[in-house]
Amino acid sequence: MIERGEIHLTALLLLREHLTDDNHQELLHAVSGKTKTEVQHLLAERFARPDAPSRIQILPDAAGQGSLLGSAETLSATCARDQPKPSRIEPLSTERYTVVFTAGAELKGKIERATN
């Protein structure tokens, strides 16, 4: 399927934890010709995951001080150094998504007020 261009390597990597002897043919056929995003949505529909835990992480600013207002460069450098860069929006199920972004202190306060 890879040789024929029916499935790309990214789709195969996304499928790797879900493929079994019983479902591999059906799943490979289901993702044939789909984009990475379409494969992610298909997997979220069939293998829903629990919500990601809520967390607020202070990113170091250029001076090495903790800051809730991180620049895009700081976020990229931190992600590249500490872990793979996360997707911005990732489906967990058909109705739930993980959203990753950098926010300032004002938005952090609003989120905390809204969740209390």
Secondary structure, DSSP 8 states (H G I E B T S, - for coil): -TTTTSS-HHHHHHHTTT--TTTHHHHHHHHTT--HHHHHHHHHHHS-----------EE-TTS-EESS--HHHHHHHHHHHS----SEEESSSS-EEE-----HHHHHHHHHHH-
